[in-house]
Amino acid sequence: MRRSEVLAEESIVCLQKALNHLREIWELIGIPEDQRLQRTEVVKKHIKELLDMMIAEEESLKERLIKSISVCQKELNTLCSELHVEPFQEEGETTILQLEKDLRTQVELMRKQKKERKQELKLLQEQDQELCEILCMPHYDIDSASVPSLEELNQFRQHVTTLRETKASRREEFVSIKRQIILCMEELDHTPDTSFERDVVCEDEDAFCLSLENIATLQKLLRQLEMQKSQNEAVCEGLRTQIRELWDRLQIPEEEREAVATIMSGSKAKVRKALQLEVDRLEELKMQNMKKVIEAIRVELVQYWDQCFYSQEQRQAFAPFCAEDYTESLLQLHDAEIVRLKNYYEVHKELFEGVQKWEETWRLFLEFERKASDPNRFTNRGGNLLKEEKQRAKLQKMLPKLEEELKARIELWEQEHSKAFMVNGQKFMEYVAEQWEMHRLEKERAKQERQLKNKKQTETEMLYGSAPRTPSKRRGLAPNTPGKARKPVAASTCSGKKTPRTGRHGANKENLELNGSILSGGYPGSAPLQRNFSINSVASTYSEFAKDPSLSDSSTVGLQRELSKASKSDATSGILNSTNIQS
C-alpha cells in the first residue's frame, strides 16, 4: 500500500475521532439533539468546502499541466521542423507532470539550438558580405529568415573559408604585382597617370578591390611596364653596343671612355637619354673621321671573312672594299655588309666552330708530325719524346671522329637549307680529303729524299770514310808525299759533311711550308693540288697513312738509322786510324 493511501486512512480515523470527541463534548454540555445535528452539519459543510477547494486546486493544476503539454508539443513540433530534426517521442508510459517537464525541457533545448544557429548564420552572413565586397563576388544564397540546418551551416562555413583563402591568395598576388609595378615605374621614371594606377600605387592595400578583373588588369599593367622596360633595356643595350663599336672604330682613348662609364649600365629614362646623346656625338665625330672609320670596318670585315672561311672570290665580290672614295654611302655599304656577315656567322656558328676545331687539331697534328721527323728529338730529356708520341697517337684518333661528326652535321644542314655548305669556296669534306692526300704525298716525298740522302751519304762514306777529320801533322813528316796526298781526302770529307745539314734545312723548310697548308694558307709548291677524289676517300687515305709504318712510325725508323750511322762511323774511324798509324 502506498504511503498516500495509508495517510488517507489515518486522516479518516483522525476525522472520526474528532467527530466522536465533539459528540462527547456536546453530551457533557447537554446540547440537545437538534443542535447537535446542526453543529454536525456545520462541521460537515466546513470539511466538504475545504476538500472541494483542495480538489478544485488540484483539478486546476491538472488542467494547467495538460495545457502546457499541448503547447509544448505544438512548439516542439515546430522547432523540430525548423531545426530539421526528428519529432520528440516520449519513451514508455509517464505521468502528466513528468511528460510536461520533459516536453518543457526539450523545448528549451530546441530554442537554444535555434538561437545558436541563427546567431552563427548572422555571423557567417556578415563575414560573407565583407569578403564578397573585397573580392567583388556575389553573396552566398541562403534564407536568412529560416533556421539553417547543420548541413547548410557546414556548407556556409566552407564557403566562407574558401573566400578567406581566395582573399589571402589574391592579396598575396596583388602585393607581389604591386611591388613589381612600383619597381618598373621607378626604372622607367614613370608616374601613375590613370586612376587605376594611382589606386594601385598610392591607395591603401586593404582598400583595393581584389576582383578577378582587377587582378587581370594588374597583370596586364605589369606586362605592359615589363615590355616597356624590356624595350628600353634593348634600346639602351643597342645604344651601348653602338657606342662601343664607334669607340673602337674612332679609337677613342680609355680616359674619354671612362668619363661616360656611369651610363654604361642601367636602363632608366635619363640613362637612355644620355646614351643617345653620346651616340649622336660619336656619329658626328664619325662623319668627321670617315676614312678612319671605314678602314676600321674593313679590318673587322677581314676578321669575319676569316671566321666564315670566305674564299678569295667571295671576298672580291664585295667591290666597295677596295673603293677609296670615303663617303657616307660607302660607309653605309660597309655597315650593311658587316651586319650581313654577323648574321651569317651567327646562323652557321656551330658549323664554323666545328671547322675551326678541326683546323686547330690538324695544325697540331702536323706540328707533331714535323717533330716526329726531326732526328734531333732523340736528344731530349725528361720523357718529352714519349709524351709527344702519346699526343700524336691521340690526335690520329681524334681527327677521324671530328671529320665524321662534321660530315653528319654538314649533311643535315645541307638537307635543311637545300644548298652546299662551302668553306673557302670548296666543300669542307673535299678540303679534308685534299689535306690528307697532300700530307701523304709530302710524307712520301720526304721518305724518298731521306732514302736518296742516305744513299749519297753511304756512297760518300764508302769513298772517303765515315770520320770527316783532317789527320794531324807529325813533326818531320811535312815534306813526305803520302801526307800531302791525303789533303784532298780531308777537303772532300768536309764538303760531304755539309751536305746532310743542307738536306735537313731543306726538309725543315718544307715542313714549315706544309704547316701553312691550312684553311687560311696556301699549298706547298712541291706537292701539286689534288682534287680528283671523293669525300669517302678521307677515311681510306687516313687508314693507309696509319697502316704504313714508313709513313707513320718515323721515330722508329729514325732511331734505327742513327744507330746504323753510329756503327758505320765507328768502323770507318777505326780503319782510318790504323792507316794513319801504319803510314
Number of C-alpha atoms within 10 A of each C-alpha: 5 7 8 9 10 11 11 12 12 12 12 12 12 12 13 12 12 12 15 12 12 16 16 12 12 16 13 9 9 10 14 10 11 9 11 16 12 11 16 15 12 12 14 13 12 12 13 12 12 12 12 12 12 12 12 12 12 12 12 12 13 14 13 13 18 16 13 19 21 14 16 22 21 12 17 22 17 15 22 17 13 15 19 14 13 10 13 14 8 10 6 5 8 10 8 15 14 13 19 22 16 16 22 19 13 17 23 14 14 20 17 12 15 20 13 13 19 18 13 16 22 13 12 18 20 12 17 23 18 14 20 21 15 17 22 16 15 11 13 14 8 13 9 11 7 13 22 21 15 13 10 13 18 12 12 21 18 12 15 20 14 12 20 17 12 15 18 13 13 18 19 12 16 21 14 11 18 20 15 15 23 19 15 20 20 13 16 20 11 14 12 14 8 9 10 15 17 12 15 24 17 11 12 9 15 9 10 15 20 25 17 13 12 17 17 11 13 20 17 12 17 20 13 14 21 18 13 15 19 13 13 19 18 13 16 25 18 13 20 20 14 18 22 17 15 19 19 14 20 19 13 13 10 9 8 10 13 10 9 12 9 10 18 20 13 15 22 21 17 13 16 23 14 18 24 18 13 18 20 13 12 18 16 11 14 19 14 11 14 19 18 16 23 25 16 17 21 19 13 14 21 15 12 17 19 15 17 24 21 20 18 11 10 12 16 12 10 12 8 16 19 9 9 10 12 16 13 14 10 18 20 12 15 20 16 12 18 19 13 12 17 15 12 13 18 13 11 13 15 13 18 18 14 16 21 16 14 20 17 13 17 21 18 16 21 21 16 18 22 17 20 22 22 16 16 10 14 14 7 9 8 7 8 12 17 10 11 15 17 12 15 20 15 12 18 17 12 15 17 16 13 15 20 14 11 20 15 11 15 19 15 12 16 13 11 9 10 10 10 14 17 16 18 19 14 14 14 21 22 18 21 20 24 22 22 19 22 20 21 19 16 19 20 14 14 17 16 12 15 16 12 12 16 15 12 15 18 16 12 16 19 12 12 18 22 26 21 20 15 14 14 8 10 8 6 7 11 11 8 9 9 11 16 13 10 12 13 12 18 18 14 14 21 15 12 18 17 10 13 16 11 11 14 16 11 12 18 16 12 18 21 15 16 24 20 16 17 16 21 13 11 12 17 18 10 11 15 10 13 13 12 7 12 11 15 11 17 22 15 12 16 18 12 13 18 16 11 10 13 15 20 20 16 19 21 13 15 18 13 12 14 14 11 11 17 12 13 18 16 12 14 17 17 15 13 17 13 10 10 12 7 7 8
